[in-house]
C-alpha cells in the first residue's frame, strides 16, 4: 500500500507541476525562465521516480482505479494481483501530501 500511495501522490504532484508550468509559460510574468527551468527539472526528476514506481507496479501486478468522488473524499480501488481494497481519501489530506511532494521536488532543484 505504501507504494500505491506514493504513486497516487506522485501522479497528483505531476499534474500540479504541469499546470504550474503552463501558467508560468503563458502568464504575465516578467522573468519566466528561472521558474520554468525549476519546474521542468522537478517534472524530470518526478518522471524518473514515477518510472521506477511503474516498474514496481508491473512486477507486483498492481493497479489503482478511481472509484468515486464526493466534495470531501475520493475513493480509490487498489489491486494487487487478484486482491482488491477500496480506500477513501480526505481531499485536504491528499492536497497536503501533494503540496509537500511539490515543495520537496522544488527545493531539491534550486540552483
C-alpha positions in Angstrom: 0.0 0.0 0.0 2.9 2.4 0.6 4.0 2.0 -3.0 0.4 2.7 -4.2 0.1 5.8 -2.0 3.4 7.1 -3.2 2.3 6.7 -6.8 -1.1 8.3 -6.1 0.6 11.4 -4.6 3.3 11.5 -7.2 0.8 11.4 -10.1 -1.2 14.3 -8.5 2.0 16.3 -7.9 2.9 15.8 -11.6 -0.5 17.2 -12.6 0.0 20.2 -10.4 3.5 20.9 -11.7 2.4 20.6 -15.3 -0.4 23.1 -14.7 2.0 25.5 -13.0 4.4 25.2 -15.9 1.7 26.1 -18.3 0.7 29.1 -16.1 4.3 30.4 -15.9 4.8 29.8 -19.7 1.7 31.8 -20.7 1.3 34.1 -17.7 2.2 37.8 -17.5 5.5 37.2 -15.5 8.4 39.5 -16.4 11.1 36.9 -15.8 9.8 33.5 -16.6 12.8 31.4 -17.4 14.1 30.6 -13.9 10.7 29.4 -12.8 10.1 27.4 -15.9 13.5 25.7 -15.6 12.9 24.9 -11.9 9.5 23.4 -12.7 10.9 21.5 -15.7 13.7 20.0 -13.6 11.2 19.0 -10.9 9.0 17.3 -13.6 12.0 15.4 -15.0 13.0 14.2 -11.5 9.5 13.2 -10.7 9.1 11.4 -14.1 12.2 9.2 -13.1 10.6 8.3 -9.8 7.3 7.6 -11.5 9.1 5.2 -13.9 10.5 3.3 -11.0 7.1 3.1 -9.3 5.5 2.0 -12.6 8.1 -0.8 -12.9 7.3 -1.9 -9.3 3.6 -1.8 -10.2 4.1 -4.1 -13.2 6.3 -6.5 -11.2 3.8 -6.8 -8.3 0.7 -6.7 -10.7 -0.6 -3.6 -9.0 -3.2 -1.1 -10.3 -5.1 1.9 -8.9 -8.5 3.0 -10.1 -10.6 6.0 -9.2 -13.9 4.6 -7.9 -15.9 7.7 -6.9 -15.6 11.3 -5.8 -17.5 13.5 -3.5 -16.9 17.0 -2.3 -14.7 15.9 0.6 -13.5 12.4 -0.3 -12.1 10.5 -3.2 -12.4 6.7 -3.2 -9.7 4.6 -5.0 -9.6 0.8 -5.5 -6.1 -0.7 -5.2 -5.4 -4.0 -6.9 -2.6 -6.3 -6.1 -2.7 -9.5 -8.0 -6.2 -10.9 -7.6 -6.9 -9.0 -4.4 -8.5 -5.6 -4.2 -9.0 -3.0 -1.5 -11.1 0.2 -1.5 -9.9 3.3 0.4 -11.4 6.7 0.9 -9.0 9.7 1.0 -9.9 13.0 2.5 -9.2 15.5 -0.2 -7.5 18.2 2.0 -5.1 15.4 3.3 -4.2 14.4 -0.2 -3.6 18.0 -1.1 -1.3 18.4 1.8 0.7 15.3 0.8 0.9 16.6 -2.8 1.9 20.1 -1.6 4.7 18.6 0.4 5.9 16.5 -2.5 5.9 19.5 -4.8 7.9 21.5 -2.2 10.4 18.7 -1.8 10.9 18.5 -5.6 11.3 22.2 -6.0 13.7 22.5 -3.0 15.8 19.7 -4.5 16.1 21.6 -7.8 17.0 25.0 -6.6 20.2 26.4 -8.2 
